[in-house]
Amino acid sequence: MASLFKRNGVWWVVYYVNGKRCRVSARTRDKNLAKQKLNDIELKLFKGELGIPEKKTSPISIPKFFR
């Protein structure tokens, strides 16, 4: 199950996978478009196509790490 919430005028979708909360921006201020995104995510959850989104990290050099 997924749900919608609004933050700073932009709609977000919240869903849970294996007990972990995932939040994805619908990238819209229109509630009807956000509901379409919500329906797409719920369909993917039902099919088992969605997992936990990976966090984007950039590689860091060792000298920069120790500074």
BAFI-579168 format. One record per residue (C-alpha): residue number from 1; x, y, z. Coordinates in steps of 0.5 Angstrom, whole numbers, plus 500, padded with zeros to 3 digits. Layout:
N
<i:NUM; px:X; py:Y; pz:Z> .
...
! end
This chain:
67
<i:1; px:500; py:500; pz:500> .
<i:2; px:502; py:507; pz:498> .
<i:3; px:500; py:514; pz:500> .
<i:4; px:501; py:521; pz:498> .
<i:5; px:503; py:527; pz:502> .
<i:6; px:505; py:534; pz:500> .
<i:7; px:512; py:538; pz:502> .
<i:8; px:513; py:545; pz:500> .
<i:9; px:508; py:545; pz:494> .
<i:10; px:510; py:538; pz:491> .
<i:11; px:507; py:531; pz:492> .
<i:12; px:511; py:525; pz:495> .
<i:13; px:509; py:518; pz:495> .
<i:14; px:511; py:514; pz:501> .
<i:15; px:511; py:506; pz:500> .
<i:16; px:514; py:500; pz:505> .
<i:17; px:518; py:495; pz:502> .
<i:18; px:520; py:489; pz:507> .
<i:19; px:519; py:494; pz:513> .
<i:20; px:523; py:500; pz:510> .
<i:21; px:520; py:506; pz:508> .
<i:22; px:521; py:509; pz:501> .
<i:23; px:519; py:516; pz:499> .
<i:24; px:519; py:518; pz:492> .
<i:25; px:518; py:525; pz:489> .
<i:26; px:512; py:525; pz:484> .
<i:27; px:515; py:531; pz:481> .
<i:28; px:509; py:535; pz:480> .
<i:29; px:504; py:540; pz:484> .
<i:30; px:498; py:537; pz:481> .
<i:31; px:494; py:532; pz:485> .
<i:32; px:491; py:528; pz:479> .
<i:33; px:498; py:527; pz:476> .
<i:34; px:501; py:525; pz:483> .
<i:35; px:495; py:520; pz:484> .
<i:36; px:497; py:517; pz:477> .
<i:37; px:504; py:516; pz:480> .
<i:38; px:501; py:513; pz:486> .
<i:39; px:497; py:508; pz:482> .
<i:40; px:503; py:506; pz:478> .
<i:41; px:508; py:505; pz:484> .
<i:42; px:502; py:501; pz:487> .
<i:43; px:502; py:496; pz:481> .
<i:44; px:509; py:495; pz:481> .
<i:45; px:509; py:494; pz:488> .
<i:46; px:504; py:489; pz:487> .
<i:47; px:508; py:485; pz:481> .
<i:48; px:514; py:485; pz:486> .
<i:49; px:518; py:490; pz:481> .
<i:50; px:520; py:495; pz:486> .
<i:51; px:525; py:495; pz:491> .
<i:52; px:529; py:499; pz:496> .
<i:53; px:532; py:505; pz:492> .
<i:54; px:539; py:505; pz:492> .
<i:55; px:542; py:512; pz:495> .
<i:56; px:547; py:515; pz:490> .
<i:57; px:554; py:516; pz:493> .
<i:58; px:560; py:519; pz:490> .
<i:59; px:567; py:515; pz:490> .
<i:60; px:572; py:519; pz:495> .
<i:61; px:579; py:519; pz:495> .
<i:62; px:583; py:516; pz:501> .
<i:63; px:587; py:523; pz:502> .
<i:64; px:580; py:527; pz:502> .
<i:65; px:577; py:522; pz:506> .
<i:66; px:582; py:523; pz:512> .
<i:67; px:582; py:531; pz:511> .
! end
